Structure formats: C-alpha cells, structure tokens
Amino acid sequence: MKIFVAGATGVLGRALVPLLVARGDEVVGMTRSPSKQDLVRDLGVRPVVADALDPDAVAQAVASAEPEVIVHELTALSGKMSVRDMRHPERAAMATMTNRLRTEATDHLLAAGRAVEERRPRFETSHEQQEQLATRFFAAAEEGDLEALEELLAHELVLRGDGGGKAPTIARAIHGRARVARTLIAGLRAAARAGGFTLRREEVNGQPGALFFDREGRVAGVMILDVAGGQIQGVSSIVHPDKLRHLGPVADLRALLRERR
Ligand SMILES: NC(=O)c1ccc[n+]([C@@H]2O[C@H](COP(=O)([O-])OP(=O)(O)OC[C@H]3O[C@@H](n4cnc5c(N)ncnc54)[C@H](OP(=O)(O)O)[C@@H]3O)[C@@H](O)[C@H]2O)c1
C-alpha cells in the first residue's frame, strides 16, 4: 500500500515508518527540514520536504507520492519549554503551533489526499471479471487458503453481518483485509463442522455471491460481494431468517450450532 507519513522524523514517525516498510508498504516520509532528508532515507523511504502549513507545498508533496493512506504525526511539542511556558502551557508558542498543525495542516493533507483520489483513474470491473473474482474468492475461503483470499481483497474492505438477533453472526463490522480473511475462513470452517453446509455460487440482487445450505437443503445464509476496481471491497453475510425466507425453507442456525456442542 502507498502510505504518506507527515512527521516521519518525529518520535512516532521514526518508529512507525520501519514497521510499514517491513510490512511491504511503499512509504514516502515528509519533513519540513531539508537537513532531515537523510534521516528519512535511513528509515528506508523516500523523503519529501514541505511545510505542513503551506497548502501548495503539501499538495505537491502528496501528489508526488500518490498515497492511498496519509498518516498525520505532526506536532511542535518537542521543543524546549521555558518556565513561563510551563506555568501557562496553553499559551506557549509550541501549543499554538501544534493546534495549527492539528487543524490547518490536517485540512491541507486532506485536501491534497482528495485531489490525488480525484485524479486516480477509475476502471469498471466487468460482469465477467466480477464472477471470476467471486469464484476465486469462495474457492479460497472454502479451501482455507489465506494468501489466495487476501490477494482478492481490498486493503480497507469491510465484512458486515446481519443476524438481527435472530441468528448467530458477527456482532460488529470487521475492517481490513487480514482480519476479514481470517474471519471468513474461520467462519466457513465452523459452519462446515456444524452443519455440513454446501455452498452454491449465485448472483444475489445483481451482485456476485453465494447461498449456503444445510444437509436438508434448507437455506442457512447468503453472502454478497461488493466488487469495485478489480477487488472485493465489501462482504455482507445475511443469516436473518426473515431475509432468507423468499429463497425457500430456512435452516435454524442456532439449533444446528447447538446440536454440534
Ligand atoms: N511521542 C509520544 O510519546 C506521543 C505519545 C502519544 C501521542 N503522541 C502523538 O503522536 C503524534 C506525533 O508526535 P511525536 O512525538 O512523534 O512528535 P515529534 O517527535 O515532536 O515530531 C513532530 C514531527 O512533526 C514534524 N513537523 C512539525 N512541524 C512541521 C511543519 N510545519 N511542517 C512539516 N512537518 C512538521 C516534524 O518534522 P521535522 O522536524 O522533520 O521538520 C516531526 O517529524 C502527535 O499527534 C502526538 O500528540 C506522541
């Protein structure tokens, strides 16, 4: 992932950047000081010099990095404090500057990020590509192939469950490629152990997806994929019985899971 770190030379920036590099991210580190470019290079990333309070400089720096994510680690808190500053820290120059970095600089970074986003070419995923992605997705999930599954998922995808209190499901939305992939694989394994579920690939409401059936052929759930830009951006799991009824007889998921215990 392309990540822009504003404040790469700070205490947090210096700790964060090597972790991102080790993860395989493509990082650009911003500093206000030309003399600190070598420090950024030593962290293993490309430096860009810009004053965070200068919107044009920030726009240029961010545009050169074309990041998917911007990290804000800017402060002016590391300078020396006088006794007067200590008595009234809220009035100290470093506090005023830090407030500006947290408000104005944030606005500049956001505007620069949005400009990059608007310039990014968008490509439609054809119906055929969507179906191919979905087939690979369900195959990888069923086989428990974490690496193959992660490859198909957008970094920031979301997994949502909908049991409405009437069927067991994930309580909260799960964010992020790695967590979603692990949850899906664990969920399908648990479902296979519980009820010998079978999966049938199908288009659901015009979107690629799959239906899950228990041993008696009753529908136990539906999974719908949200595909954009050649990747899976979202997964919805529907197990609420009222939403499945139009598909035929509905399995009692709770009872099935209880039977296995
Ligand atoms: N350090 C901690 O223990 C700690 C704990 C909790 C939370 N935090 C939070 O983590 C964030 C980062 O803190 P930190 O301790 O890493 O800060 P820091 O060590 O003081 O570093 C500040 C960074 O901001 C950059 N910067 C300041 N003014 C700038 C400007 N006008 N234009 C461009 N860059 C500018 C500095 O870049 P150059 O000097 O290279 O120009 C430096 O990279 C802050 O939000 C802080 O509140 C820190």
The ligand as an SDF file (V2000), in Angstrom:
LIG
                    3D

 48 52  0  0  0  0  0  0  0  0999 V2000
    5.8560   10.9850   21.4860 N   0  0  0  0  0  0  0  0  0  0  0  0
    4.9590   10.4450   22.2800 C   0  0  0  0  0  0  0  0  0  0  0  0
    5.2720    9.8330   23.3090 O   0  0  0  0  0  0  0  0  0  0  0  0
    3.4840   10.5420   21.9380 C   0  0  0  0  0  0  0  0  0  0  0  0
    2.5710    9.9290   22.8100 C   0  0  0  0  0  0  0  0  0  0  0  0
    1.2040    9.9920   22.4980 C   0  0  0  0  0  0  0  0  0  0  0  0
    0.7850   10.6560   21.3600 C   0  0  0  0  0  0  0  0  0  0  0  0
    1.6820   11.2550   20.5380 N   0  0  0  0  0  0  0  0  0  0  0  0
    1.1440   11.9350   19.3640 C   0  0  0  0  0  0  0  0  0  0  0  0
    1.7750   11.4140   18.1910 O   0  0  0  0  0  0  0  0  0  0  0  0
    1.8850   12.4360   17.2120 C   0  0  0  0  0  0  0  0  0  0  0  0
    3.3590   12.6020   16.8160 C   0  0  0  0  0  0  0  0  0  0  0  0
    4.0980   13.0120   17.9480 O   0  0  0  0  0  0  0  0  0  0  0  0
    5.6800   12.8810   18.0300 P   0  0  0  0  0  0  0  0  0  0  0  0
    6.0150   12.7720   19.4550 O   0  0  0  0  0  0  0  0  0  0  0  0
    6.1460   11.8160   17.0910 O   0  0  0  0  0  0  0  0  0  0  0  0
    6.1120   14.3080   17.5180 O   0  0  0  0  0  0  0  0  0  0  0  0
    7.5820   14.8830   17.3570 P   0  0  0  0  0  0  0  0  0  0  0  0
    8.6040   13.8960   17.7610 O   0  0  0  0  0  0  0  0  0  0  0  0
    7.5960   16.2290   18.0030 O   0  0  0  0  0  0  0  0  0  0  0  0
    7.7020   15.0720   15.7800 O   0  0  0  0  0  0  0  0  0  0  0  0
    6.9860   16.0450   15.1370 C   0  0  0  0  0  0  0  0  0  0  0  0
    7.0470   15.8570   13.6560 C   0  0  0  0  0  0  0  0  0  0  0  0
    6.2650   16.8870   13.0600 O   0  0  0  0  0  0  0  0  0  0  0  0
    7.0130   17.4630   12.0220 C   0  0  0  0  0  0  0  0  0  0  0  0
    6.6330   18.8550   11.8640 N   0  0  0  0  0  0  0  0  0  0  0  0
    6.4240   19.7650   12.8160 C   0  0  0  0  0  0  0  0  0  0  0  0
    6.0590   20.9320   12.2740 N   0  0  0  0  0  0  0  0  0  0  0  0
    6.0260   20.7470   10.9380 C   0  0  0  0  0  0  0  0  0  0  0  0
    5.6980   21.5690    9.8390 C   0  0  0  0  0  0  0  0  0  0  0  0
    5.3260   22.8560    9.9780 N   0  0  0  0  0  0  0  0  0  0  0  0
    5.7530   21.0440    8.6130 N   0  0  0  0  0  0  0  0  0  0  0  0
    6.1400   19.7700    8.4270 C   0  0  0  0  0  0  0  0  0  0  0  0
    6.4530   18.9190    9.4190 N   0  0  0  0  0  0  0  0  0  0  0  0
    6.4040   19.4260   10.6680 C   0  0  0  0  0  0  0  0  0  0  0  0
    8.4500   17.2960   12.3960 C   0  0  0  0  0  0  0  0  0  0  0  0
    9.1830   17.3040   11.1810 O   0  0  0  0  0  0  0  0  0  0  0  0
   10.6730   17.8820   11.0040 P   0  0  0  0  0  0  0  0  0  0  0  0
   11.1970   18.1960   12.3770 O   0  0  0  0  0  0  0  0  0  0  0  0
   11.4070   16.7910   10.3260 O   0  0  0  0  0  0  0  0  0  0  0  0
   10.5320   19.0620   10.1380 O   0  0  0  0  0  0  0  0  0  0  0  0
    8.4450   15.9280   13.0490 C   0  0  0  0  0  0  0  0  0  0  0  0
    8.5580   14.9150   12.0740 O   0  0  0  0  0  0  0  0  0  0  0  0
    1.2910   13.6920   17.8380 C   0  0  0  0  0  0  0  0  0  0  0  0
   -0.0590   13.8210   17.4710 O   0  0  0  0  0  0  0  0  0  0  0  0
    1.4150   13.4220   19.3350 C   0  0  0  0  0  0  0  0  0  0  0  0
    0.4790   14.1460   20.0720 O   0  0  0  0  0  0  0  0  0  0  0  0
    3.0280   11.2020   20.8010 C   0  0  0  0  0  0  0  0  0  0  0  0
  1  2  1  0
  2  3  2  0
  2  4  1  0
  4  5  1  0
  4 48  2  0
  5  6  2  0
  6  7  1  0
  7  8  2  0
  8  9  1  0
  8 48  1  0
  9 10  1  0
  9 46  1  0
 10 11  1  0
 11 12  1  0
 11 44  1  0
 12 13  1  0
 13 14  1  0
 14 15  2  0
 14 16  1  0
 14 17  1  0
 17 18  1  0
 18 19  2  0
 18 20  1  0
 18 21  1  0
 21 22  1  0
 22 23  1  0
 23 24  1  0
 23 42  1  0
 24 25  1  0
 25 26  1  0
 25 36  1  0
 26 27  1  0
 26 35  1  0
 27 28  2  0
 28 29  1  0
 29 30  1  0
 29 35  2  0
 30 31  1  0
 30 32  2  0
 32 33  1  0
 33 34  2  0
 34 35  1  0
 36 37  1  0
 36 42  1  0
 37 38  1  0
 38 39  2  0
 38 40  1  0
 38 41  1  0
 42 43  1  0
 44 45  1  0
 44 46  1  0
 46 47  1  0
M  CHG  2   8   1  16  -1
M  END
$$$$
